[in-house]
Amino acid sequence: MERTITSRSKQAGFALIASVFLIVVMGLAAVFMVRFSGTIATEQSQMIVAQRAKQAATAGIEYGIYQVANGTCDPSTVVSIPAYSQLSITVDCTKNNFFGVDNLFAVSANASYGTLGDPDYVWRRFQVTLEY
């Protein structure tokens, strides 16, 4: 009687390699999605703070115009607005004489969040010139 030795199929173990590869690919995809969603959340947060700083600077300009209309023009005023308590708002006003016009006022407003150099630092500045 002749014995025949059969060898294993050449495809034996392929399922293990394919499953490990699939697990690694799925893990990398999950890491990418987590990082990407974190980046999007950070960008959205910074856009919201930037919009609030823009609105606070606009409110500062309106405050400066109100002060000029009431006859005061303070060189530098720190404004406290409850709706923008996280922001630092400074309004500057200077009276200028330009070609014989006595009542020219330059009003500027700065609104900032955080400190310079921080990743979430935001700064907005608006300036208007008034003749009153």
LUMLO-249597 format. One record per residue (C-alpha): residue in one letter; x, y, z. Coordinates in Angstrom, 3 decimals, padded with zeros to 6 digits, always signed. Layout:
// residues N
   res         px         py         pz
     A          X          Y          Z
...
***
This chain:
// residues 132
   res         px         py         pz
     M   +000.000   +000.000   +000.000
     E   +001.291   +003.304   -000.979
     R   +000.959   +006.212   +001.299
     T   +000.222   +009.634   -000.034
     I   +001.078   +012.668   +002.033
     T   -001.144   +015.555   +001.312
     S   +000.110   +019.017   +002.032
     R   -001.971   +021.827   +003.321
     S   -003.471   +024.202   +000.897
     K   -001.322   +027.196   -000.004
     Q   -004.167   +029.483   +001.063
     A   -004.226   +028.323   +004.653
     G   -003.895   +031.298   +007.068
     F   -004.937   +033.893   +004.534
     A   -008.069   +034.749   +006.524
     L   -005.927   +035.626   +009.558
     I   -003.729   +038.001   +007.551
     A   -006.756   +039.627   +005.909
     S   -008.518   +040.116   +009.251
     V   -005.420   +041.695   +010.868
     F   -005.059   +044.012   +007.869
     L   -008.744   +044.960   +008.106
     I   -008.469   +045.678   +011.842
     V   -005.418   +047.910   +011.282
     V   -007.129   +049.831   +008.462
     M   -010.294   +050.324   +010.529
     G   -008.219   +051.516   +013.496
     L   -006.382   +054.063   +011.355
     A   -009.687   +055.285   +009.923
     A   -011.077   +055.724   +013.456
     V   -007.990   +057.711   +014.538
     F   -008.308   +059.943   +011.462
     M   -012.001   +060.605   +012.142
     V   -011.372   +061.511   +015.793
     R   -008.570   +063.933   +014.902
     F   -010.559   +065.459   +012.054
     S   -013.636   +066.010   +014.225
     G   -011.467   +067.646   +016.902
     T   -009.999   +070.015   +014.319
     I   -013.450   +070.954   +013.064
     A   -014.689   +071.611   +016.604
     T   -011.685   +073.860   +017.317
     E   -012.182   +075.822   +014.096
     Q   -015.885   +076.307   +014.795
     S   -015.153   +077.478   +018.329
     Q   -012.606   +079.991   +017.056
     M   -015.028   +081.263   +014.403
     I   -017.661   +081.862   +017.084
     V   -015.191   +083.772   +019.286
     A   -014.027   +085.820   +016.265
     Q   -017.624   +086.740   +015.438
     R   -018.248   +087.751   +019.056
     A   -015.099   +089.907   +018.980
     K   -016.348   +091.578   +015.801
     Q   -019.706   +092.312   +017.420
     A   -017.992   +093.609   +020.571
     A   -015.779   +095.959   +018.521
     T   -018.876   +097.213   +016.701
     A   -020.568   +097.829   +020.064
     G   -017.437   +099.702   +021.152
     I   -017.656   +101.932   +018.068
     E   -021.303   +102.656   +018.855
     Y   -020.326   +103.526   +022.434
     G   -017.633   +105.902   +021.139
     I   -020.086   +107.597   +018.781
     Y   -022.506   +107.973   +021.684
     Q   -019.764   +109.595   +023.781
     V   -018.868   +112.046   +020.985
     A   -022.547   +112.936   +020.563
     N   -022.708   +113.697   +024.308
     G   -019.664   +115.977   +024.122
     T   -017.010   +113.725   +025.634
     C   -014.025   +112.242   +023.872
     D   -011.907   +110.195   +026.271
     P   -008.491   +109.157   +024.921
     S   -008.837   +105.565   +026.121
     T   -011.790   +103.894   +027.781
     V   -012.161   +100.272   +028.825
     V   -015.767   +099.322   +028.145
     S   -017.555   +096.617   +030.081
     I   -020.454   +095.044   +028.191
     P   -022.170   +092.194   +030.084
     A   -022.952   +090.253   +026.917
     Y   -019.235   +090.215   +026.027
     S   -017.762   +089.689   +029.502
     Q   -015.070   +087.303   +028.201
     L   -013.726   +089.948   +025.818
     S   -011.566   +092.976   +026.572
     I   -012.994   +096.061   +024.812
     T   -011.094   +099.355   +024.580
     V   -012.458   +102.490   +022.897
     D   -010.078   +105.282   +021.861
     C   -011.205   +108.756   +020.827
     T   -009.097   +111.633   +019.530
     K   -010.187   +115.082   +018.383
     N   -008.405   +116.336   +015.272
     N   -008.207   +119.604   +013.386
     F   -007.958   +119.053   +009.674
     F   -007.924   +121.949   +007.192
     G   -009.813   +124.255   +009.527
     V   -012.470   +121.724   +010.515
     D   -012.509   +121.694   +014.322
     N   -014.859   +118.855   +015.033
     L   -013.262   +115.780   +013.517
     F   -013.179   +112.799   +015.839
     A   -011.379   +109.523   +015.249
     V   -013.026   +106.725   +017.207
     S   -011.478   +103.252   +017.279
     A   -012.524   +100.140   +019.157
     N   -010.424   +097.067   +019.931
     A   -011.917   +093.803   +021.109
     S   -009.677   +090.915   +022.104
     Y   -010.006   +087.454   +023.592
     G   -007.116   +085.631   +025.225
     T   -003.497   +086.723   +025.185
     L   -001.211   +087.244   +022.236
     G   +000.522   +084.004   +021.319
     D   -002.259   +081.704   +022.524
     P   -003.804   +079.455   +019.867
     D   -007.269   +080.832   +020.645
     Y   -006.247   +084.524   +020.593
     V   -008.654   +086.758   +018.652
     W   -008.347   +090.516   +018.058
     R   -010.634   +092.819   +016.071
     R   -010.292   +096.568   +015.487
     F   -012.684   +099.027   +013.875
     Q   -012.164   +102.724   +013.287
     V   -014.486   +105.535   +012.209
     T   -013.995   +109.250   +011.603
     L   -016.810   +111.600   +012.622
     E   -017.516   +115.237   +011.992
     Y   -019.661   +116.552   +014.782
***
